[in-house]
């Protein structure tokens, strides 16, 4: 969920904000240790993406880093997003739109990206509302291992699940 805007979708342009250390904007949900994880897995935040965000654990697969990055977008966790972005494609900062609310993630397909690979792709649909209007972002993201950790390289917007 990089800073690009998909064609035919509303523009999620934001202002820089780190909700973990600053006041939360109205679009950032309160997530506690026992709250369901925003990534959609059937686990609490503290048992799912929380340890990745705090640095207590590394996502073991490209799909895990995709889910944890989605949760970081939900929570406006800029440090985590930058930490899990490949240095060659990493922006200086992450923009968050105060009118954007991420509402769900669906992983459509994965290629490679396991413990035994050094690259992988994850195709997903991220649903959102922007100023009350529903939308979705469909992307095929590329990941690679850098110093033993999975990082987001870049993505291509898609119109279907292929």
N, C-alpha and C positions, 0 to 999 in steps of 0.2 A: 504494500500500500504506500508506494512512493509518492512523491510530490507531483506526479503527472496527473492530468485530468483525462479520464476516458471520454471518447467521443460519445455524443448522444446521452450524456449523463450530467447531472448537476455538478457544479464545480466545487469540490471540497477545499477551498482556499482558506487557510487559517492564520492565526497569529501564534508565535512561539509561546509555549507554556509547558511547565513541568508540574503536573498536579501532585506528584509525590512529595514535593518540597514547598510548593506554593499553594495558594488558595485554589480550589477546584472551580472550573467554569461550570455553567449550568448543564453542559452536555456530558460531563464526566461523572459516571456513576460511582457511588461509594461501594468499594469492594473490600471486604474484610477476610480474615483467614478462613472462616467457615462459609463464606459466600460462594455460590457456584462460580466456577471459573468462567470468565467471559469468552474463552475460546470454544465453549460448547461441549467439552469433554465432561463425562459424568463424575466429576471430582470437585472438591473444594479448591479455591484459589491457592491455598497453602499447600495442597497436595499435587497441584498441577503446574501452572505457570509461575506462581509466586517464587519458588526457589530459583528459577531462571532469572527472574527480574532482580532479585536481591544479589545474584552472583554466587549463591550457595551451591548451584548445580549448573551444568551445561546441558542444553538440549541434545539428546543423543542422535537425533535424526533431523533431516531437512524438514520433515512434516512437523516435528516438535518445535523447531525454531519458527516455522511459519505460524503455528498456533500461538506461540508466545509473543511473536511480533504483533499479531492481530490483537491480543490482549493488551499489549503495550500501547497500541493505537487507541484502544478503548479507554485506557487509563491515562493517556497523555504522558507516558513514561519515555521522554526523550533520551535520557542517558542509555537506557536499554536498547532502544532502536538504533542509536548511533554505534553502540558497542557491537551489535549484531549485523552491521552493514559492512560489506567488503570495503577496505580502505580505498581502492581504486574508483569506486562509484559512490562513496559516502558523501552526503551533503554536509555543509557546515552546521546546519541545524535542521530541525523538523518543524514544519508548520502544522498547527492544529486549528481547525475551524471551530469556533465556539458554537456554531449552529449545526454542526455535524454530530450525529449520534450513531455509532456502529451498533447494529442490532443482531448480527448473526454471521457465523462463518460456516461454510460448507466446503470440505476438501473433496474435489471431484476426481483427482488422479494424482499419483506420484510415480516418478521414475527414478530409480536408484535412490541415493540419499540416505542409505542405511549406515550402520556402523562399519560396513565393509567397503564403502564407496568414498570417493573424494569430491564428487559432484552429484547433483540431483535436481529434479524439478518438482514443483508442486503446483497443480492447477486448482484454483479455488474460486469461490464466489463469496464476496464479503458484502453483506447487506447493510444498508444504512438509511437514516432519514436525514434530510438536509432542509432545515426550515419547514419541517413537517411533511415534506415530500419524500416518498420512498424511492430508493434507487439501489443499484448494485454495481459492484466493481468485479469484473471477471478478469483474472490474470493468470498467466503461466509464469511463475517465478523461478529463477535460477539461483541455486545455492552452491557453495563450495566450502570445503574445509580449509581453514586458515589457522595454522598453529594448533591443530587439533580441535578447533571449534567451528561449528557450522555458521556461516554468514550468508546474508542475502546479497546477491550480486546485482541482479536487475530483473525486470519482468516485461512481458509483452501482454497487452490487453487482448482478450479473446472475446468472441461473440457467442461461442458455444462451449461445450464441455470437452472438446477434443484437445 
